[in-house]
Amino acid sequence: MSMSDPFAPPVDNSLSLQRTWKLKRVGILSCGIFGATAGAAFGLVAAGLFLMVVVFAALVAPANSSEVMPVVGAGIGLMFGAPIGYGLLGFLGGILNAFVYNTVANLSGGIEVEFGD
């Protein structure tokens, strides 16, 4: 208990709280899952943009035009393919980044991370 603040919690000086740690390795699979999730989320945003382009192309095309069907088909394919493709590439990129980080951190000692109040 502090004399200047009688309501302050007691301070235990016997415990040394380390606030700086070294990040020496990261989990390869967890980085892959994170990359896949982020990539799939970006793919959903991209699919929404593709959908807007397809709807605009369908509205602008003449009513009896057969040229709009390939655009609609490609748009529908991209709506499903973009989240899957971006998710897969994000997973592979996350695994590759984690592998490279673990290799370099093993040689250099890692990254020093400081946490504060």
N, C-alpha and C positions, 0 to 999 in steps of 0.2 A: 504494500500500500504506500502510495506516495504521500508525503507530507503536504505538498501543495494542492493535491486533489484527493480528498478523502474518499471519493466515490470511484476512483480509478481501480481497475482490477489489479491484483498483485502481479508483479513481474518476477518470473522465475529465470534468473540469469544462469542457471545450471544447464539449461538446454540451449544448444547452439543451433539456430536455424540457418541452414545454408540456403542462400537465395540465388546462387549461381551454380548451374549444372552444365555439364557437357553432354550434348546429344551425340552419342557415339554410333548409334545405329537406329534404323527405322524398320518397321515390319513391312516386308515386301508385299504380302497379301493385303494388308490393310491399306497400303498406298494404292494398290491396284483397285481395290473396291472403292476407295475415295475417288480415284480418277474416273472409274466407270460411272459412278453416280453423278459426278460433275459433268462428264461428257454427255450422259443421257439427258440431263437437265438442259444442257445447251442444245442438244438435238431436238428436244421438244419445242424450244423457242424457234429454232430453225424450221421445224415442221410447220409451226404457226405461220411463219413468213411465207413458206412455200404454198400453204393453203390460201393465203391472201392473193398471191400471184396467180394461182390456178383459178380462183373465183373471178378475179379481174379479167383473166384471159377468156374465160367462158362467157362473161357478160359482154365483152367487147366484140367477140367473134359473131359473124352472121348466124342466124338461127339454123340454117340448113348446111352449115359448113362441116365437112368431115375432118378438117384440119385441126379442130379443137380437141378431138378425142385423144390423140397422142399426148397432148399437153395435160389433159385431165388424168390420163393414165400414169404419166410420169409424176405428176403432182401427188397422186394417191400413193404411188410407190415410194416417193421420197418422204411422205408423211410417216410411213412405217419404217422406212429404211434409215432415215436420219437419226432417230434416237438409238436404234440398234447399232448402227455404224459408229456414231460418235461415242457410244458407251463402250464398244469393243476397243476402239482406238484409245479411249481414255484409260481403260484397264491396262492395255499393253504399255502405254506411256507411263502410267503410275508405277508399274513393275520395273520398267527400265530405269526410271528416275531413282527409285529406291535402291536398285542394284548399284547404280553408279554412285549414289550418295554413300552407301555402306562401304564400297570399295575405297573411295576417296577419304572418307572419315577414318577408316582403318589406317591409312597412311599418314593423315594429317592430324589426327586426334579429335576430330569432330568440331561441332559448332558450340560455342559458349552461349548459353541462354541465361538471362537474368530475369528473375521474377521479383516483383515488388508488391507493396501493400496496395 
